[in-house]
Amino acid sequence: MAHELTCACRRRLPSGFTLDADVRIPFDQAGVTVLFGPSGSGKTTLLRVLAGLERPDRGAIRFGGQTWFDSARGLSLTPQQRRAGFLFQNYALFPHLTVERNVAFAASQPGKAADWLARFGLFSLAARLPRTLSGGEQQRVALARALAAGPALLLLDEPLSALDAATRARLRHELRRTLAESGIPSIIVTHDRVEALALGDWIAVLIDGQIRQCGPLAEVFRHPADVHVAESVGVENVIPGEVVARESGLATIQAGAAHLEAVDVGEGGGPVFACIRAEEITLAPGTPVATSARNRLAGRIGAVLREGALARVELDCGFPLVAVVTAQSAADLRLRPGDPVTAVIKATSIHVLSR
Amino acid sequence: MDWQAIWLSLRLATLTAAILLVLGMPLAYWLTYSPRRWKFLVEAAVALPLVLPPTVLGFYVLLAISPRSPAGALYRMLSGGGMLPFSFQGLVVASVLYSFPFTVQPMTMAFASVDRKLIEAAWCLGASRLATFRRIVVPLAVPGIVTGVILSFAHTLGEFGVVLMVGGNIAGTTRTVSISIYDQVQALDYRAAGETSLLLLAVSFTVLAVTYALQRRIWAVWPTS
């Protein structure tokens, strides 16, 4: 595996908090991995441990065939040796250096800095000091600077949290595109579900200092490993699709063979995630009949799992779908694996996130 | 006015400040960033001249640099028979020790006020520790470094007790401006003493005023946040 990160390490902080992270990220499939978890779950600490800014008490970290840390062998590479770019939450631009010199600080050859300024549209800001820049501009400079150093792995600590809401929404897509174009394996820390969905290919869920689950984004949302992961991710259905039409306030999304209609949020076209909470899906037996709901999807029941008073129904509608109904309803409808069923979803229940 | 003594004090103060700049920066850096638990002992030792009577410090320095001490013997060997007590070189040694806290403390404070994240950012961009210190920490700590150098200069310019213990009162070699003033008062030459004192007062005030003015400007150009 050319670009695989394995980390199994423990670090106890003076506060008593213990990070006990065990995770494997194959970046060949997981280009951009979101490190997701509630505040105080240890996300930033794990990122600092990976960068070499903090030393685990024990364990091992390997990346791309190179050992970065191994307590058994007393080995710990410095941040300089790891070549892991780190984007700080407040960007940590050098306040006494202009934009150009901030970027040139990282660039291997002096001429390269100009290339990076051009690529990030920073030429007009080249002579400015960081404090005269807006939050969004600072983020761009920080990203250009991090990439100019030619990192093997890019670590981003809540890269959008220092921005106001409007800028954040705008830069989400810009950031996603930049990371995808750079092709550099990236780990983005966030506690924001929307951000996780908009930015990641893979997701690693960190709760109370432990990685509870790590896998492809949609899969983790659909099959949370445990109740804590389910609570923190919140949305069960994350369906990759494509906006194929938009008309009178509704967007039509092609997902597999099916079409979904959602309230149009006007966030560009192209690839999207359609996000649907499992309890927002109504089930009707048999084939579709007309109701006021915009989406009636024919499918087949895969499994019915009782969870206390509720039943979790896994469907195949051309794409996997999870619905939660009361156990009573499941019994009344005689939902059994293999039966045909119709999933009814209101257009307002589908949350569209463009990618 | 005793121009010879004034010139000697200026030379002593400049040399002391220059030496302290070179010695003080690495020590201040170490004191700021070292994780060693026992560094408080070094901090206390550096701060000693702030509370120790100059005569006591001078006495120990005199013992330490006497020709029979290891340091004195080494100096004698290296300089081909020279002696540190009652010499200008001896005064420099004593002044450096005496002004150490005046250089190291402002520098330590300045280094500590540099945002740790900036240093870590430089490391993650591949800059070595030395390059990070040179290109990030020092430029951002310039006001503190300048303060440290100026304070040690001004402090050395007016020193009396340590100089008297270590250097005595040899015109052109160890008679500093403050000793000259003392001599003038002893000789009841109040006019000369008044003139020299006024000069020292004016120089000290000007140096400090320029320092603080410069600092304001530097802060205004390079804010830390």
Boltz contact constraints between the chains, C-beta under 6 A:
constraints:
  - contact:
      token1: [A, 51]
      token2: [B, 124]
      max_distance: 6.0
  - contact:
      token1: [A, 53]
      token2: [B, 120]
      max_distance: 6.0
  - contact:
      token1: [A, 79]
      token2: [B, 123]
      max_distance: 6.0
  - contact:
      token1: [A, 79]
      token2: [B, 124]
      max_distance: 6.0
  - contact:
      token1: [A, 80]
      token2: [B, 123]
      max_distance: 6.0
  - contact:
      token1: [A, 80]
      token2: [B, 126]
      max_distance: 6.0
  - contact:
      token1: [A, 86]
      token2: [B, 124]
      max_distance: 6.0
  - contact:
      token1: [A, 88]
      token2: [B, 117]
      max_distance: 6.0
  - contact:
      token1: [A, 92]
      token2: [B, 117]
      max_distance: 6.0
  - contact:
      token1: [A, 92]
      token2: [B, 118]
      max_distance: 6.0
  - contact:
      token1: [A, 92]
      token2: [B, 121]
      max_distance: 6.0
  - contact:
      token1: [A, 96]
      token2: [B, 139]
      max_distance: 6.0
  - contact:
      token1: [A, 96]
      token2: [B, 140]
      max_distance: 6.0
  - contact:
      token1: [A, 96]
      token2: [B, 222]
      max_distance: 6.0
  - contact:
      token1: [A, 106]
      token2: [B, 125]
      max_distance: 6.0
  - contact:
      token1: [A, 149]
      token2: [B, 125]
      max_distance: 6.0
  - contact:
      token1: [A, 149]
      token2: [B, 126]
      max_distance: 6.0
